[in-house]
């Protein structure tokens, strides 16, 4: 897996250590897609990763939300690593390899 170059984006950590307080962070999915997102409480007992920028997430995320599988029962591409966003963050582009960008 190639690490992002420059700034603090190369400090990838296991997703189990990611903050789950709504803070926006960089996410790296199982298939190498980079997403800016946050852990969200969708309702009282449902939590999930949500992309911060509309359309900048894996195609399999339904409306920018990473479920176990999407509305078409396609398995999701879940985040496996996370990193702090650089101080100058405005957006982190997703990879367009394999047509995974929506």
CORLIN-V275828 format. One record per residue. N is the residue number from 1. BURIAL is # if it has 9 or more other ideal C-beta (glycine too) atoms within 8 Angstrom, else .. D_CENTER is the distance of its C-alpha to the mean C-alpha in whole Angstrom. Layout:
n->N burial->BURIAL d_center->D_CENTER
n->N burial->BURIAL d_center->D_CENTER
This chain:
n->1 burial->. d_center->16
n->2 burial->. d_center->16
n->3 burial->. d_center->15
n->4 burial-># d_center->14
n->5 burial->. d_center->17
n->6 burial->. d_center->19
n->7 burial->. d_center->18
n->8 burial->. d_center->16
n->9 burial-># d_center->13
n->10 burial-># d_center->15
n->11 burial->. d_center->15
n->12 burial-># d_center->12
n->13 burial-># d_center->13
n->14 burial->. d_center->13
n->15 burial-># d_center->10
n->16 burial->. d_center->13
n->17 burial->. d_center->14
n->18 burial-># d_center->11
n->19 burial->. d_center->13
n->20 burial->. d_center->13
n->21 burial->. d_center->15
n->22 burial->. d_center->13
n->23 burial->. d_center->12
n->24 burial->. d_center->10
n->25 burial-># d_center->8
n->26 burial-># d_center->6
n->27 burial-># d_center->4
n->28 burial-># d_center->6
n->29 burial-># d_center->6
n->30 burial->. d_center->10
n->31 burial->. d_center->11
n->32 burial-># d_center->10
n->33 burial-># d_center->8
n->34 burial-># d_center->6
n->35 burial-># d_center->4
n->36 burial-># d_center->5
n->37 burial-># d_center->5
n->38 burial-># d_center->8
n->39 burial-># d_center->9
n->40 burial-># d_center->12
n->41 burial->. d_center->15
n->42 burial->. d_center->16
n->43 burial->. d_center->20
n->44 burial->. d_center->22
n->45 burial->. d_center->21
n->46 burial->. d_center->17
n->47 burial->. d_center->14
n->48 burial-># d_center->10
n->49 burial-># d_center->7
n->50 burial-># d_center->7
n->51 burial-># d_center->6
n->52 burial-># d_center->9
n->53 burial->. d_center->10
n->54 burial->. d_center->12
n->55 burial->. d_center->12
n->56 burial-># d_center->9
n->57 burial-># d_center->7
n->58 burial-># d_center->8
n->59 burial->. d_center->12
n->60 burial-># d_center->12
n->61 burial-># d_center->10
n->62 burial->. d_center->13
n->63 burial->. d_center->13
n->64 burial-># d_center->9
n->65 burial-># d_center->9
n->66 burial-># d_center->8
n->67 burial-># d_center->12
n->68 burial->. d_center->14
n->69 burial->. d_center->15
n->70 burial-># d_center->15
n->71 burial->. d_center->18
n->72 burial->. d_center->20
n->73 burial->. d_center->19
n->74 burial->. d_center->17
n->75 burial->. d_center->15
n->76 burial-># d_center->11
n->77 burial-># d_center->9
n->78 burial-># d_center->7
n->79 burial-># d_center->5
n->80 burial->. d_center->9
n->81 burial-># d_center->9
n->82 burial-># d_center->8
n->83 burial-># d_center->10
n->84 burial->. d_center->12
n->85 burial-># d_center->12
n->86 burial-># d_center->15
n->87 burial->. d_center->18
n->88 burial->. d_center->18
n->89 burial-># d_center->15
n->90 burial->. d_center->15
n->91 burial->. d_center->12
n->92 burial-># d_center->10
n->93 burial->. d_center->11
n->94 burial-># d_center->9
n->95 burial-># d_center->11
n->96 burial->. d_center->14
n->97 burial->. d_center->15
n->98 burial->. d_center->17
n->99 burial->. d_center->16
n->100 burial-># d_center->13
n->101 burial-># d_center->12
n->102 burial->. d_center->13
